[in-house]
């Protein structure tokens, strides 16, 4: 698996936080994160979702998703979302490592 291009833009929603966007395309790759309380970065698999400039106010125009739960929820939905330009709302419930996500496709 290839490394994702820098810079990283880890999606880090608060409990109850939402991301509403369209997804233009996606990549699955390797990136690094610095876990809370750790002193060294570790490599993880991440799902990068590319979003329109209108949906994100600043560069880079993507989000890197590190949550395994959210990655597995989104991956089977992405072909239809990307093909039809559907809007997606991702809502986070709880805090890591027990956080769960609701994915709604409009």
Phi, psi and omega in degrees: 000139184279154174284140176285142179300144175284157000276161175277149177217077185291128176285115184229083180278148173280166176303123183087355181289153182230148168238124176243122184198171165257157179240117183280318179196172181217162175222146173246126183198192182253137173218177179245146174227159174248099181300148179304132179084352181270160178251348180236144176289155173229151180276138177221163171276134180227152174255117178262124176251124179271130185239157179292151178303328180293338184265352180219127190283348184214160176288147000279153184268057175204165173232139175258121182259119182259342181293122178297320180299311181293320178303313183290333175287318185283320189308312181289342181273339189299319180304316180288321179299312182292316183298320187256006177062034183286150175274147181233138172241123178248124179241132180262136176237120180092186180235154180299146004270003183264008182296147174231162186229145172251129179245121177242132179249125181261000000 
